Amino acid sequence: MSQDDIFSSDFAENEQNANAREEVAYTEDNIVTLDWREHIRRRPGMYIGKLGDGSNFDDGIYVLLKEVLDNSIDEYMMGYGRQITVDVTETTVSVRDYGRGIPLGKLIEVASKMNTGGKYDSKAFKKSVGLNGVGIKAVNALSSDFIIRSVRDGQARQAVFCEGKLISEEEPFATDEPNGTYVNFTPDSTIFRGYVYREEYIVPLFKNYTFLNTGLSIIYNGKRYHSRNGLLDLLRENMTKEPLYPIIHLKGEDIEIALTHANQYGEEYYSFVNGQHTTQGGTHLAAFKESVSRTLKDYFGRNFEYSDIRNGMIAAIAIKVEEPVFESQTKTKLGSRDMGPDGPTVAKFISDFVKKELDNYLHKNLETAEIILKKVQESERERKAMAGVTKLARERAKKVNLHNRKLLDCRIHLNDVKGDEEKKAASSIFITEGDSAAGSITKIRNVETQAVFSLRGKPLNSYGLTQKVVYENEEFNLLQAALNIEEGIDGLRYNKVIIATDADVDGMHIRLLMLTFFLQFFPDLVKKGHVYVLQTPLFRVRNRDTARRNKGKGKSDKGKEETYYCYSDEERIAAIDKLGSKAEITRFKGLGEISPEEFRDFIGPDIRLDRVTLRKEDGVAELLEFYMGKNTSERQTFIIDNLVVEDDEDIS
């Protein structure tokens, strides 16, 4: 199937839509003014990014939590309140800080009047995250229940909202509570459908807050999080391999950095501005990478390439900027060029600090400098050894990448759409095994945002091999080119890389081989949350009589109460219990066995994905060595000792 074939059926539809648009009347009645609350509820993506159900770390419900918590963090940064108490259930959040408390007379306006807040006055909030007076209002409008209470000097006031509408308010009353602000909210389930707050995403968020604010304690559901060493603790927490030398930790006014190298491929960065985790980097991260590379190059007096200097580097940077400018309301990328109205540029500020402090450190710690030099030289030797291979591989990938049958791209990349960041954030690529699985997904995928890359057979076991194999192996080389990650993941073309294999032994093996490839050569792709495994149903349980009546009539059982798609044995048993003796059970062994129509919902809005994570406590290096290494006899003994034989079941 060519790329032209994929979209040819769209032309007639587009023409019909164009004709229909010509007939639509456009009058004064079409001009509508929305109030703040309705605008947020109609266009939530403008304020909190994507919605989601809580199964991804960047889903909107976590942005709501951050918006409330950021206000409390700002109080701490201004010197008020050393503890924040956060309680989270599956659906509700409460945050209590011990700062100054919102001025009582402005409590309702702060929660419900757009562009209202205390952070426009840089004297009160010199280096704050929330400067737009929007965040808490978005939380209010997108919550079915929202309570805000402020306590100041023995007086308190509280207001209750529903979907941004004021339900009740109290006049100031006397209290013996300590100063501070309390917010309790429940995200609206009609907007965040089926959402659940997950601890696996909440805890790292709280840890980052404490790393960036040494001395701050966050009490989350009764457990205390605290950091004494700032970014040094952050790197220790997140590194999955041992550092080659003690972590370099440098602090100055409005800047803190930590860095080291490890025996791993790629670069790994954690960047922050005013306590905000800028997951997409920005001007500060670009300046930091440039400054570290230049400083090390000058120190060694060698003409090293920056890529060799940074290969294997793990680093973190946090800066404080007056009135920061972010590229979106979700504040994941810094756009500021200057440190403040009267300050130096971000690039000069970081460059001056790194050049002075890092150079001084290296002169005082010659053993560390020697280890860095050896690591850089090792990276340089490996790169040069691959030079001929990579040149040929790049040429081959460039010729075939967009025209080979392995990759069916999505429209936003084929058309090179500019400026549509929301669609690009929704883009994904399915890595499938064989033509049958690729065919099912291709027929019913969203051609706008979903691409397909088809593997041929089982990939090579890349464990223990050097990066040279990425270029020598055609499968890996073409996949790398399709993802555009040869120069690092900054150029990643798809937000989600989804491994879609059969639910059998061969499928599991291919999944492990692909995970080994990513963990071995692109660990930052995993750590940044881009790699997923597609869950597909193991069983279809349906009413036998209904299935027979519909057979041959072109009718689909999809959506009927009498058909259940089960992802586990527990779900299968529950479905059988509902249908009783009429249950007909089908075991899906391969993706190709599932018809395209049945497959539609499995990769649609209700897609089930398992995010692949890489944490220090997982012991991934040891796991890979055991399961993917050359210890065949040891694995064989393990399998025999743990073999479980189950009784066969009568499954049609």
FENQUIQUI-V360594 format. One line per field, one symbol per residue. psi: psi as a letter, one per 20 degrees, with the letter a starting at -180 (. if undefined). Layout:
BEGIN
psi->???
END
This chain:
BEGIN
psi->prhhhhihihggghgghghhhhipqoahiioppqrgghgghhlhhhhjbrerjjiqhjqhhhhggggghhhhghgghjjoojqpppppahiqppporlbiqpphijggghijoqkprjjhoihhngmrgoiikgghhggghjphpppppqpoljqqqqqpqokippgqqqqpqqqjqqqappppqoqoiignpkqppphhhgghghggghhimpipppoolipppqphjchghgghhipiqpqhrpppopqaojqpqpqaqrmrqaqoqoqqpkiponhjcahggghgggggggghghgikqlqqhhhhipjpprqpprpppmqorirhilippiphqirhjrrqgggggggggggggggghhimhgghhggghgghghgggghhiggghgggggghhhigiirihporrhhhhilppimhghhhiqrppororhgghggghhjroigiprpppqoaprqojpirrihhhhhogghghggghiljhjrjhjpiphpooonrqlaggghghghhghggghghlhhhghjkiprpppqqhqpprogggghhipijjqqipiqijppopjrhghgghghhhicijppppoohqhiipqhghigiijbhkppqoppqoqgihlhghgghghiajlghghggggghjpppqqqqnp.
END
